[in-house]
């Protein structure tokens, strides 16, 4: 027992602490800390080093699901297609350009049928030759890529390249992660 506690007891000022301040919270805290340690060591938390780069990019991109579209935006208040790609790759520790025009020059061009999660699909959504839209492949459905992107009308969503508009405007696929 410390001297200050002895002094309080001698003056009659020491009080018994309620149960909520004693062992029970300690048990709960210890259990929570053990759970976090276990999850981290098994690679279950998002910051884990065990997450493969491709999976990490997809994971971080999905954190933006439902975020509204905003031209030039790069956060959960509003984001555009290249901001989504830039942020997802950056969170995984992979630096990439911030615009579709610069992104199209990065990595290696591959065929659409070889696309894997984390690869980038590019689209030509105007009559100009310039690439104007991009999204991150998140998986496959019926042998065709599904991709997450920031739609100007619907915000961050997952679409299929099979959808008529995306199939018609598809331009190329690039792989930035080996």
N, C-alpha and C positions, 0 to 999 in steps of 0.2 A: 504494500500500500504506500502511496506517495505521501510526502509531508503535507501537501496542500489538501489532500483528501482527509488526512488525520485532523488537520486544523478545522475543516468544515464539520467533521463529526464531533469534535470537541465543542464547537459553538452551537451544535444542534442544527446546523444548516444543511447537512448531507441528507439527501433524499434517495430512496430506492428508485432506480430507473424503471419505467414501465417495460414490460416484456418486449415491446416493439423495438426497444433500443438495445436489446441484448443479443442472445444467441440466434434467434430465428432469422433476422435479416442477414446475419453472417452466413448461415447455412445457404440461404437463397443466393447471396452474392457469390459464394464459393461455387455453387452449382452452375450459375450463369458463366462465371469465368472458365470453369472446366468445359462447358459446352462450347464456348467461343474458341478455346484452345483446340478442342477436338475437331471442330468444323474447319478451322484454319489449317490444321495439320493434314486433314483429309482433302483439302482443296475445294471446300464447299462454299467459301465466302468469295465475293466478287474480287477482292484485292489479292487473291491467292496467286502465288507464283506458279502453281500447278496448272492453271488454266492455259490451254493452248491459245496462241495468238488469234487464230481464226475464231475460236469460240468466244474469246474475250471481246473482239470487235463486234460480233453479233449481240452478245450480252449487253454491252454498253449502248449499242444502237437501240435495242429494245427498251432501254430505260426511258427513251423519248416517245414511246407509243402514246398517241393522243395529243402530243404537243402541237399547238397551232402553227401553221406556216407563217413565216415572216421573212420577206426578202432581206438577206444580209444577217438574219438572226442566227445566234449560236448558243442559245440556252433554253431552259424549259419554258420560258415566257413566249418564245417564238423562235423557229429555226427554219433554215432553208435546206435544200438537198445537200449542198456541199458542206454546210455547217454540220449537218448530221454525220456525214462521213468523216470530216476532219476531227470532230469531237470523239467519235467512237474509236478511231485509230489512235488518237492522242492519248486517250485514257488507257490504252493498251501499250503505250510507250512507243508507238510507231508514228513518226512525223510524216504528214502528207500535206499537200497543197490545200488551199482554202477555196479554190474556184474549180468549177467543172472544166474550164478551158485548160487549166494547169494540170489537174488530175488526169486528164486524158493522155498526158505525155509520160505518166509514171508507170512503173511496173512493166509487165509483159502482156501483150495482147494475146488472148486465147479465144477459142471458139466457145460459143454459148453452151454447147452440150458438155463442155468440160468444167463448167462453173461449179465452184465449191463455196460453202459459207465463207464470207469475208471478202470474196471477189466483188468487183464493182461492175455494174451494168450501166451503160451510157445510152442516152436517147437523144434523138433530134426531134424536138417538139414544136419547132417552127419550120417555115418553108426555107429558111436559110440553111446553109451547109453546116453551120456551127453546131456542136453538141451543146445542149442546153439543160439537160437533166441527168441525174445519176442516182443510183440506189445500191445498197449492199445486199448481196445474196445471203439469205438466211437458211435456205434449204431447197428441196426439190418437191414437186408434186407432178406426178405423171411424167417424169423425165424432163420437166421444164423448171427453170429457176423461179423460186419465190424470192421477193426482195423487199426490203424495208426502205422507205423513202419519205421525203417531206412533200406531200401533194399540196399544190397551191390551194385547192378547194377543200381538202379533207384533213390536212395536217399530217402527222407522221402515222403511216399505215403500212401494212404488208399487202403487196399485190402480186399477181402472177403474170409472168411474161405472156401467158396464153390469152390474157384479156386483150381484146381486139386493139384497143388504143396502144397499149404497150408493145404488142407484137408488131404493129404497124410502124411505130416510131423507134424501135430498137436499132441501135447503131453498132455497138461493140461491147466486149467484155475485157476487163483488164485484171490481172492478178498482181497484187502488191505484196502478198505474203506467200513465201515458198511453200 
